Amino acid sequence: MDTVAARKVLDEWLARLRAVPYRELAARVDSVTYDEVARDSERSWQVEVQVLWDDAPDGNIRVTASIDDGGLRAFVPVTGDFVNPPRERSSVSERPPRDVARRT
C-alpha cells in the first residue's frame, strides 16, 4: 500500500470531519462508518471512522479514522484521530495519521 498517498487521503478525510460541528458529531457518537475511496480505476481504499465520547457523555468527542487497501494492511492500517471539545472551538488534541506498522 502506498502509505504516503493513504496518509494524504486520510488527512483530507479528517480535515472534513474537524469542520463538522460538535452537535453533529455528538449525534454520531457510538457509530462506526465505512466508506470506499477510489485510488484508481481498479482499486480502492476503505476508510473507517469511529466517533466516541473521549471521557464522559457530553464531554470531549474523539474521532478516530483508519485507511487500508483491504489486503494485509487491514491488520495495520494508517490511522489518525482528533478530539473535539464541547465548546465550538478548534480541537484540543490532534495526532496526525500514522502508519501503525512503524511503531517502535
Phi, psi and omega per residue, in radians:
M1 nan 2.427 3.089
D2 -1.379 1.649 -3.053
T3 -1.176 -0.515 3.107
V4 -1.128 -0.821 3.111
A5 -1.151 -0.676 3.130
A6 -1.118 -0.718 3.106
R7 -1.079 -0.711 3.135
K8 -1.089 -0.802 3.112
V9 -1.080 -0.772 -3.132
L10 -1.156 -0.679 3.066
D11 -1.000 -0.783 3.134
E12 -1.131 -0.706 3.138
W13 -1.094 -0.821 3.139
L14 -1.151 -0.625 3.106
A15 -1.071 -0.724 3.101
R16 -1.136 -0.684 3.136
L17 -1.208 -0.601 3.098
R18 -1.094 -0.447 -3.140
A19 -1.412 -0.174 -3.135
V20 -1.303 2.281 -3.138
P21 -1.079 2.658 -3.129
Y22 -0.881 -0.819 -3.097
R23 -1.033 -0.685 3.116
E24 -1.195 -0.697 3.072
L25 -1.124 -0.707 3.126
A26 -1.041 -0.615 3.114
A27 -1.208 -0.346 -3.133
R28 -1.696 0.014 -3.106
V29 -0.989 2.476 -3.099
D30 1.241 0.317 3.090
S31 -1.853 2.659 3.017
V32 -2.273 2.222 3.116
T33 -2.110 2.637 3.126
Y34 -2.218 2.314 3.106
D35 -2.351 2.578 3.044
E36 -1.704 2.341 3.110
V37 -2.109 2.143 -3.111
A38 -1.171 2.317 3.027
R39 -1.653 -0.766 3.093
D40 -2.719 -2.910 -3.050
S41 -1.193 -0.288 -3.069
E42 -2.049 -0.355 -3.019
R43 -2.187 2.770 3.102
S44 -2.549 2.896 3.007
W45 -1.889 2.736 3.001
Q46 -1.893 2.242 3.078
V47 -1.919 2.203 3.095
E48 -1.955 2.291 3.116
V49 -2.176 2.256 3.108
Q50 -2.132 2.362 -3.134
V51 -2.091 2.161 -3.067
L52 -2.422 2.723 2.919
W53 -1.192 2.374 -3.116
D54 -1.300 -0.793 3.127
D55 -2.151 -0.990 -3.055
A56 -2.484 2.707 3.088
P57 -0.936 2.503 -3.133
D58 1.202 0.225 3.074
G59 -1.837 -2.553 3.112
N60 -1.100 2.540 3.082
I61 -1.947 2.245 3.072
R62 -1.774 2.270 3.082
V63 -2.001 2.117 -3.126
T64 -2.071 2.372 3.127
A65 -2.335 2.592 3.069
S66 -2.431 2.726 -3.139
I67 -2.398 2.410 3.081
D68 -2.612 2.986 -3.104
D69 -1.761 0.142 3.116
G70 1.474 -0.142 3.101
G71 -1.591 -2.519 3.129
L72 -1.089 -0.435 3.126
R73 -1.106 -0.262 3.085
A74 -1.078 -0.419 3.121
F75 -1.466 -0.345 3.111
V76 -2.422 1.214 -3.079
P77 -1.289 2.881 2.970
V78 -1.406 2.287 -3.049
T79 -2.258 2.833 3.046
G80 -2.811 2.790 3.113
D81 -2.722 2.954 3.022
F82 -2.689 2.849 3.109
V83 -2.030 2.307 3.098
N84 -1.962 2.093 -3.129
P85 -1.364 2.870 -3.124
P86 -1.048 -0.584 3.109
R87 -1.364 2.555 -3.139
E88 -1.313 1.370 3.065
R89 -2.437 3.121 -3.071
S90 -1.173 2.832 -3.101
S91 -1.042 2.477 3.133
V92 -1.509 -0.356 -3.097
S93 -2.586 2.217 3.097
E94 -2.355 2.454 2.996
R95 -2.168 2.274 3.136
P96 -1.176 2.746 3.073
P97 -0.968 2.544 3.120
R98 -2.401 2.754 3.084
D99 -1.577 1.917 -3.056
V100 -1.003 -0.571 -3.107
A101 -1.130 -0.348 -3.099
R102 -1.546 0.046 3.112
R103 -1.069 2.511 3.089
T104 -2.197 nan nan
